[in-house]
Amino acid sequence: MGKGKDIMEKNKRVIIIVSVLIGVIGISLAYFVGKTIFKGTGAMTEGKTATLNGSTLEVNGNINFNDENIYPGHETLSKIEVIATGNNELIAYNLIWNGTNTLNTELRYKVYKTKEDREDISLTCNKKKKVTNGIQYLNEECETNINELELIKEGTIGHSEEESTTELTDNEYITSSQTGEKVYYYIIIEYPNLTEKEKEEQNEDIGEGFKGRVHAKISDSKADINLVAFYKETEEGSGEYEEVEDIPKEGYVLNKEQTKCNNQNIELEWDNNKLTISNLTKSGTSCFLYFDVKKIGNPDETLNKLQLKKAGNLSATIDKYACDNNTNDSSHNKSGSNCTSTDSGIYETEDDFGKSYVFRGTVDNNWVHFANMYWRIIRINGNGTIRMIYSGTQLPSDGRWANQNSGNGAAITTTYKTNTYQQFNDYYNDNKYVGYMFGTAESGSADREGTSTKSYDVAHQNNYSSTIKEEIDKWYIGESGIQAQYRDKIDVETGFCSDRQLSPATHGSYLGVSEQTAGYDKTPTAYAGYHRVMDINTNFDSTQEPTLKCGNKERDLFTGPDAQGITDSEGNEIKGNNKLTYPVGLITADEVIYAGGLGGKDNYGYWLYTGQNYWTMSPSHFYGSNANVFVVILDGYLNYAIVNNAYGVRPVINIKSDVTISGKGTIDSPYEIS
């Protein structure tokens, strides 16, 4: 099966010792034969945090042993919470008691463990009296439901004149997480009720005491987990594996059925190049890990899931992309169609992952209800994921299109003037501001705006978020955005293209790749999207040529967070820039054209028309002192605008291909994603 690999070779081990003060226990004793046995002196808790590499181990709790008027047999119940925060780091630790016990009687303890904060766990003690041979004996009998929990350790704290140590647990494990992994310990400490024959010996405890503290100690255990061998699939679907020295990274998923461990309780998760180990209950756990080639989704399967049929292939002719636009419709009937029924439907074209299906024209079967909002499907991506654009929290008032009567219902509310209009970037006087993210002012500068950029490469690094990206990020995690219970349905791999490639040609005064001075500072510059829409004389071209392929993917394909990348249908790895804080972006100018929004031509009939201006994330050009990005104008056509103008914001997300879908996609029965 391959030679064994100790965790020392595979993972960083934990060897730092950290103490965290939890509580202080103190008692003083009186006569056992009488009214009061002993009285506690009080307990104090100091919550402190132990820092360990990229993780922190925080311990909270009170040791409750300061009750008054207690008799032999008395028990106390304490709860301790351990929180591990960090980046999936496996931490081994123990709860330790340090102190003195000058009693002749050994204290007894039991430690129970659970991942739940069990507020229902209780302990009740009742005092009892017994008279034997004329002598009154007092004791307590206690009842608890703590036996519902897992007992992990029990023992005694013996007599010690000097400070001694007792381990209350034995090799506990926890895996830190960004949100804080939690585990709870419930500790019973008992001053035992000895037999009548032993009472005389217990009387010797009079005048003595017990005090100490409980803290966490990072374990120096050498045998945490042994990852014996790694195997990866030789090719997709083959079922054949080869042993490899290192865990595979991009393009692979953990095969849980094949993976074997000798600890049946352990759970392994492989996500975004991180192996998470949970429920590790004992040292010496050994695992053999198997990884399968990550399969690219099938857009045909998604199409079938949506109960839709494709209409044919898109061609690069203006009448196709214009959706048979009728600019002579003087009535501008917003609920009507300027696209003939024969040209409306679902069409196949190519994207970076393979064939993609786009919705074009007067389609009314691309409505989706998801995360308590309404969306329209832009296209089914070549990896089977579903790209959707935000269309409001209520269905449109006219029963067909996207709230165009109000002029803003299809856009989110942003903080800019507290309405649905938002600047793309606050600043506009440098080429860098055409980007969804942009570079430093100059190499080594920390200024967000700063001085002018000095090169194309510096201008278009991804150091800072645009103003519109910051607003979309705020919306995504805000009260009106995507709530946590829906986020696991959203894909992070596919991404969104902000194509900052230069035009292959000069357009009027706008330079392209033919000039080395293009694309930074205030140099007049045409970007690739501008070239696809405009002719050489800077008029809207009669043969606009959109594309769904992103040019410089490592820079301009915005993916993440922690996207692994994916292998396309031909075996080529596609990996974006992993720069997104949250997996949300904007529609591209090319997608608008495919949908029917031809540059420079009014169109009131295609499904993206809302009667509202809204941004795309596609750079257009720079001229004078102004950076320009493409927008959809309120009359339905594609145009461009200076980035500090304020237009609507319609977020775009990609839904995973394996979601469950119901409904028909119509406004009366939108698709429901669950």
Protein Blocks (a to p, Z undefined) as FASTA:
>chain_A
ZZaddfklmpccdfbdcdddfbdcddddddfbdjblbdcebjcdddddddehjbccdded
dddffbghiaehiacddddddddedehiacddddddddddfbfbdcdddddddfbdcfkb
ccddddddddeehiacdddddddfklmpccfbdcdddddfbdcdddfbghiaddddfkop
adddddddddddddfklmmmmmmmgopacdddddddddfbfblbdcfbacddfbghklpa
cddfbdcfehiacdfklpccfbfkbccddeehiacdehiabghiacdddddddddddfkl
mmmmnopacfbdcdfbfklmnoopafklmnopakbcfbdfklgccdddddfklccdddeh
jafklccceehiacddfbdcfkopacdddebjbdcfklpagoklnopmmpccdfehpiab
dcfbfbfcbfklmpfbdcdfbghiabfklpadfbfklmmmcfbccfklmmmmmmmmmmkl
ccfklmmmpcfklopaddfbdcfbdehjbccfkbmkgoiajbdcddfklmmmmcfkopac
fbdcddfbdfblmlmmcgdehiebjadfkopacddehlafbdcddddfklmmmnopaghi
acfkbmkbgoiacddfbdfbdehjaccdddddfkopacdddfkbccdddddddddfkbcc
edjhiaklccddZZ
